[in-house]
Amino acid sequence: MTSDYLAARASKVPEITLLFWVLKVAATTLGETGGDAVTMSLGWGYLAGTALFAALFAVCVAAQVAAQRFHPWLYWLTIVATTTVGTTMADFADRSLGIGYVGGASLLFVLLIATLALWYRTMGSVSIDTVNTPAVELFYWTTILFSQTLGTALGDFLADTSGLGYAGGALVFGAALVAIALAWWFTDISRVLLFWAAFILTRPLGATVGDFLDKPRANGGLALDRFTASAVLAAFMIACLVAFTQRPATKAHGGT
């Protein structure tokens, strides 16, 4: 596959703008509250919840790959699917399998790096402006799935094990994202590296914010109803998609 052929096709993921990151944080928070609503509030458990959301994720990815161009609604539905299945997968690995937050995060980090390395070795780039063929899309969504699951494990580890709590964990990840933004604007560090670092860190930020919203007050949360919180977050995302136009990523307009 030649670089000219790749360049001739538009990316099927959105350009990187402020709207992208706002929607990404909202989607990751929705993934946390939505995943917890099914596994905890409905009592499905982590294994059944993972099976449900994994099926949704597979359907969304198949539709995304089959699409001929970038569709914002389909893209963000697929992102939400990755955040929900990432939540239940991480909880299942950390708690039901008993490997703990450190073990789960370490395993997921290795899987994430291995996927990125294989993607780069196979396609020659992990830049999002090249996400325009089925093979690259499969690498992209696999990478995102592992990054979302890793982010959940990191968020739970920092909030629960370190003693920082949900609000403290959110502040730490928020500060890390500010540092990445400053590096983007004021350094020559690889934009691809900074993008994936920010993409990964928005997940634990969303996880800790989601936990802060729906966990009991005795555990440092606000004890909000998980279904209500999920509905509000979904409505916010829908409003953003209706109000603002998103374009596909290119090197000239938001590509990394």
C-alpha positions in Angstrom: 0.0 0.0 0.0 1.7 3.2 -1.1 1.8 6.5 0.8 0.1 8.2 -2.2 -2.9 5.9 -1.9 -3.2 6.6 1.9 -2.9 10.3 1.3 -5.7 10.2 -1.3 -8.2 8.9 1.2 -9.6 11.1 4.0 -9.1 9.9 7.6 -12.2 8.4 9.2 -11.5 9.9 12.6 -12.0 13.6 13.7 -9.4 16.3 13.6 -7.9 17.2 17.0 -9.5 20.3 18.3 -10.8 21.5 21.7 -14.2 19.9 20.8 -12.5 16.5 20.3 -11.0 16.6 23.8 -14.2 17.9 25.4 -16.1 15.0 23.8 -13.4 12.5 24.7 -13.5 13.4 28.4 -17.4 13.3 28.4 -17.3 9.9 26.6 -14.8 8.5 29.1 -16.9 9.7 32.0 -20.0 8.3 30.4 -18.2 5.0 30.0 -17.5 4.9 33.7 -21.0 5.7 34.9 -22.6 3.6 32.2 -20.4 0.6 32.8 -21.0 0.9 36.6 -24.8 1.2 36.0 -24.9 -2.1 34.3 -22.4 -4.1 36.4 -23.3 -2.6 39.8 -26.7 -0.9 39.7 -28.4 -3.6 37.6 -26.3 -6.3 39.3 -25.0 -7.9 36.0 -21.5 -8.3 37.4 -18.2 -7.6 35.5 -18.1 -10.7 33.3 -21.7 -10.3 31.9 -21.2 -6.5 31.6 -18.0 -7.0 29.7 -19.7 -9.5 27.3 -22.6 -7.0 26.7 -20.3 -4.1 26.0 -17.8 -6.1 24.0 -20.6 -7.1 21.7 -21.6 -3.5 21.3 -18.0 -2.6 20.6 -17.6 -5.2 17.9 -20.8 -4.1 16.2 -19.7 -0.4 16.3 -16.2 -1.2 15.0 -17.6 -3.3 12.1 -19.9 -0.4 11.2 -17.0 2.1 11.4 -14.8 0.0 9.2 -17.6 -0.6 6.7 -18.3 3.2 6.4 -16.8 4.9 3.4 -16.1 8.2 5.2 -15.9 9.9 8.6 -19.3 9.9 10.4 -19.1 11.9 13.7 -22.1 10.1 15.3 -20.8 6.7 14.5 -17.3 7.5 15.6 -18.4 8.8 19.0 -20.7 5.9 19.6 -17.8 3.6 19.0 -15.7 5.6 21.4 -18.4 5.3 24.1 -18.5 1.6 23.4 -14.7 1.4 24.0 -15.0 3.3 27.3 -17.8 1.1 28.7 -16.2 -2.1 27.7 -12.9 -0.7 29.0 -14.5 0.0 32.4 -15.9 -3.5 32.8 -12.8 -5.2 31.5 -10.5 -3.3 33.9 -12.9 -4.0 36.8 -13.1 -7.7 35.9 -9.3 -8.0 35.6 -8.5 -6.0 38.8 -11.2 -7.4 41.0 -12.7 -10.6 39.7 -9.4 -12.1 38.6 -7.7 -10.8 41.7 -4.6 -9.4 39.9 -5.1 -6.0 41.5 -4.7 -2.5 40.1 -0.9 -2.7 39.6 -1.1 -6.1 37.9 -4.0 -5.1 35.7 -2.4 -1.7 34.7 1.0 -3.4 34.0 -0.6 -6.1 31.7 -2.7 -3.5 29.8 0.3 -1.2 29.4 2.3 -4.0 27.8 -0.6 -4.8 25.5 -1.0 -1.2 24.5 2.7 -0.7 23.7 2.8 -4.0 21.8 -0.2 -2.9 19.7 1.3 0.5 18.9 4.7 -1.1 18.0 3.0 -3.7 15.8 0.9 -0.9 14.1 4.0 1.2 13.5 6.0 -1.8 12.2 3.2 -2.9 9.9 2.0 0.4 8.6 4.9 2.8 9.1 2.9 5.3 11.1 0.6 5.5 14.1 -0.7 9.0 13.1 -4.4 9.4 13.1 -4.5 11.1 9.7 -3.6 7.7 8.2 -6.7 6.0 9.7 -8.4 5.4 6.4 -8.1 1.7 5.5 -9.6 -1.3 7.3 -6.2 -2.6 8.4 -5.2 0.7 10.0 -8.7 1.1 11.5 -8.4 -2.3 13.2 -5.0 -1.2 14.7 -6.5 2.1 15.8 -9.6 0.6 17.6 -7.5 -2.1 19.2 -5.1 0.5 20.5 -8.0 2.6 21.8 -9.6 -0.4 23.5 -6.4 -1.1 25.4 -5.8 2.6 26.2 -9.4 2.9 27.6 -9.0 -0.2 29.7 -5.6 0.9 30.9 -7.0 4.3 31.8 -9.7 2.8 33.9 -7.1 0.7 35.9 -4.9 3.8 36.4 -7.8 5.9 37.6 -8.9 3.3 40.1 -5.4 2.7 41.3 -4.7 6.4 41.9 -8.1 7.1 43.5 -8.4 4.0 45.6 -4.9 2.8 46.4 -2.9 6.0 46.7 -5.4 7.6 49.0 -5.9 10.7 46.8 -9.6 9.9 46.4 -11.6 10.6 43.2 -11.3 14.4 43.3 -7.6 14.2 44.0 -7.1 11.7 41.2 -8.9 13.9 38.8 -6.7 16.8 39.7 -3.6 14.8 39.1 -4.7 13.6 35.7 -6.0 17.0 34.8 -2.6 18.6 35.7 -0.8 15.9 33.6 -3.0 16.9 30.6 -2.2 20.5 31.1 1.5 19.7 31.0 1.0 17.8 27.7 -0.9 20.7 26.3 2.0 23.0 27.2 4.5 20.6 25.6 2.3 20.6 22.4 2.4 24.3 22.1 5.9 25.1 23.3 8.1 22.2 22.5 9.1 20.1 19.5 8.2 16.8 21.1 6.6 14.4 18.6 2.9 15.3 18.1 2.1 11.6 17.7 3.6 10.8 21.1 1.8 13.7 22.7 -1.5 12.8 21.2 -1.4 9.2 22.4 -0.2 10.3 25.9 -3.1 12.8 26.1 -5.6 10.2 24.7 -4.6 7.7 27.3 -4.7 10.2 30.2 -8.2 11.4 29.4 -9.5 8.0 30.3 -8.4 7.9 33.9 -9.5 11.5 34.2 -13.0 10.5 33.0 -12.8 7.4 35.2 -12.1 9.4 38.4 -14.7 12.1 37.5 -17.3 9.3 36.9 -16.5 7.6 40.2 -16.6 11.0 41.9 -20.2 11.5 40.5 -21.6 8.1 41.4 -19.7 6.6 44.3 -21.1 6.7 47.9 -20.4 9.8 49.9 -18.6 7.6 52.5 -16.1 6.8 49.8 -15.6 10.4 48.7 -18.2 10.5 45.9 -21.4 12.5 45.3 -23.6 9.4 45.3 -25.5 10.6 42.2 -27.7 8.1 40.4 -25.6 6.3 37.7 -28.4 6.3 35.2 -29.1 10.0 35.6 -25.5 10.9 35.4 -25.1 8.8 32.2 -28.2 10.4 30.6 -26.9 13.9 31.3 -23.5 13.1 29.9 -25.1 11.5 26.8 -27.3 14.5 26.3 -24.3 16.8 26.6 -22.4 14.8 23.9 -25.5 14.8 21.6 -25.8 18.6 22.0 -22.2 19.1 21.1 -22.5 17.0 18.0 -25.6 18.8 16.9 -24.2 22.3 17.6 -20.7 21.9 16.2 -19.3 20.5 12.9 -16.4 18.0 13.0 -14.0 17.4 10.0 -11.9 14.4 9.4 -8.3 14.6 10.6 -5.6 15.7 8.1 -2.0 16.8 8.5 -3.1 20.3 7.7 -6.1 20.4 10.0 -5.5 18.6 13.3 -3.6 15.5 12.2 -0.9 14.3 14.5 
